[in-house]
């Protein structure tokens, strides 16, 4: 069964590589969605895909996405409805 996760990272988000690492891990796991810096200066991530891939992605998030970050503070919401993303996009590379 496919699911969708919405994650927001707080705190130390500049110069940490979060968006790069998140996009790479999502692509590696076959997840689709986006990762971007929002107007509140939080990194906003939305990914969808298989429950197995999402669980692996969430373990990656919980362990700490970037070794350059001083904190790993985030919020998480899970959804059963999908938005139909066709690729993993980011506002960086």
Secondary structure, DSSP 8 states (H G I E B T S, - for coil): -EEEEEEEE-S--TTS-HHHHHHHHHHHHT-EEEEEE-TTS-EEEEEEEEHHHHHHHHHHHHH-S-TT-S---EEEEEES------SEEES--
